[in-house]
Amino acid sequence: MRQRCPGQDFRWLTVETHKCPSCGFEEEIFSNETKVKCHGCGGWVYKATLPSCIDWCAAAKECLGEERWRQATGCEEVQA
């Protein structure tokens, strides 16, 4: 049986506000989206960087595994 990625659960979504480069209208872009159509002028509003599940998914560490997650995020564990 194939399991779904825990990040596919819409409860993990976050939202950011981005200004339309054409008209300045503020649009909401969810973490699983890369662009939205502007309600002000009809143009496209894009995120500055493309999202990766590593950036927003609470289960990314579990899915990737500890070592790959640290490499992808640049996080190094502090050892006591």
N, C-alpha and C positions, 0 to 999 in steps of 0.2 A: 504494500500500500504506500502510495506516495504522499508525503506530508506537505502541507502548504507552508510557505515561508511565514513565520510569525509576523513579519513586517507587512503582510497583506491585510492584516486586521486594521480596519479603518479607524480604530480607536487610537492608533499611534500617530495619526496625521497631525501635522502642525501647519500653521498658516503664517505667511509673511505678506506685508504690503509693499508693492512696487509701483513706482510712478511710470505712467506711459511716457515714452520718449517724445511722442508727437504732441500730445495735448496736456500732459501733466496730471491727468486723472489718476487717482489711486485705485489700484486693483489688488485683490487678494489672490495669492497663488499658494496652493497647498503643496505640501512636501512631496507629493507623488506627481506633481505637474511640472512641466518645463516652460509652458507659455499659456497665456489666456488672451482672449479677445477683449480689447478695451471697450467698456460700455460708453465711454465718452466720444471716441472717434471711429471705432471699429478696427483700429490697427492692432498689431500684436504686441503684447508686453511679455518679454522674456526674462527669465532669471539670469542673474549675472554669471552664475556658475551652474552647471548641470548637477542635479542632486544625485547622490549615491546613497544607497540604503545604509551605508556605514555612517553617514552624517545624521540620519534621523531615526533609524530603527533601534529600538531598545534591545532587540534580539540579535543584532549584528555580531556581537562578540561571541554568542553561542553558535551562530551559523558558521562563522569563519573559523572559529577555533582561536584559542588564546594567542598563539604566536602570529598567525596571519593578521589578526585584529590589531595587535601592537604594531606590526610593520605598516599596515594601512593607515593607522591613525597617528603614528609617530609617538605613541605613548610608551613609556618605559616604566615598568613597575619599580617603585621604591622598595628596596629590600632593607629589612631591619637588622 
